[in-house]
Amino acid sequence: MKKLAATQIKAALVAVPDWKKTGSTIARTFQFKTFPAAIKFVNAVSRSAEKSNHHPDIDIRWNKVKLALTTHDAGGLTENDFKMARSFDGLATKA
């Protein structure tokens, strides 16, 4: 997958407004009411990531889950990162 140019990244961020670009990653912190709800979300993320063979960095803090995405093989952000971000946003509403 081809690395996106800065203008493409800026345009792609519009579709995932809760995600912030930091360096060569996009990241978002999700907050849940309980620890079990946060873990349920992490489990759903892990299944989706494994199925897509595109895995985020995950940081779990009680009821908060931070996800960070980048495409290491491409050396930065690709359309796949934004596709996964949209997918993870959808999973958060089900947790």
C-alpha positions in Angstrom: 0.0 0.0 0.0 1.3 3.5 -0.9 2.1 6.1 1.7 -0.3 9.1 1.6 0.9 12.6 0.9 0.3 15.3 3.5 -2.7 16.7 1.5 -4.2 13.3 1.3 -3.8 12.7 5.0 -5.4 16.1 5.8 -8.4 15.2 3.6 -8.7 11.7 5.2 -8.7 13.1 8.7 -12.0 14.9 7.9 -13.7 11.4 7.9 -12.2 10.5 11.3 -12.4 13.8 13.3 -11.6 12.2 16.7 -8.3 10.9 15.4 -5.2 13.1 15.6 -2.1 12.9 13.5 1.2 12.7 15.5 4.3 12.1 13.4 3.6 9.2 11.2 0.6 7.8 13.1 -3.0 8.7 13.8 -4.3 8.0 17.3 -7.5 8.2 19.3 -8.4 7.6 22.9 -11.8 5.9 23.5 -13.5 6.2 26.9 -16.0 3.6 28.3 -18.1 3.5 31.4 -16.4 0.4 32.8 -13.2 -1.7 32.5 -15.1 -4.7 31.1 -16.6 -2.4 28.4 -13.1 -1.2 27.5 -11.8 -4.8 27.3 -14.8 -5.9 25.2 -13.8 -3.1 22.7 -10.2 -4.2 22.7 -11.3 -7.8 22.0 -13.4 -6.6 19.0 -10.5 -4.5 17.8 -8.1 -7.5 18.0 -10.5 -9.6 16.0 -10.9 -6.9 13.3 -7.2 -6.2 13.2 -6.3 -9.9 12.8 -8.9 -10.4 10.1 -7.4 -7.4 8.2 -3.8 -8.2 9.1 -3.4 -4.5 10.2 -2.7 -4.2 13.9 -2.9 -1.0 16.0 -0.7 -0.2 19.0 -3.1 -0.5 22.0 -2.7 1.2 25.4 -5.3 0.2 28.0 -6.0 2.4 31.1 -8.9 1.2 33.2 -11.8 2.6 31.1 -9.7 4.3 28.4 -8.2 2.6 25.3 -5.8 4.5 23.1 -5.3 3.1 19.6 -2.5 4.3 17.2 -2.2 3.3 13.6 0.5 3.5 11.0 1.6 1.3 8.1 5.2 0.3 8.9 5.8 -1.4 5.6 4.9 1.9 3.8 6.8 4.1 6.2 3.8 6.1 7.2 0.1 6.5 6.9 -1.9 4.8 4.1 -5.6 4.5 3.2 -5.7 1.3 5.2 -4.9 3.2 8.4 -7.9 5.4 7.8 -10.1 2.5 6.8 -9.2 0.8 10.1 -9.8 4.0 12.1 -13.4 4.2 10.7 -13.9 0.5 11.5 -12.7 1.0 15.1 -15.0 4.0 15.5 -17.9 1.8 14.6 -16.8 -0.9 17.0 -16.7 1.6 19.8 -20.4 2.3 19.5 -21.1 -1.4 20.0 -19.0 -1.8 23.2 
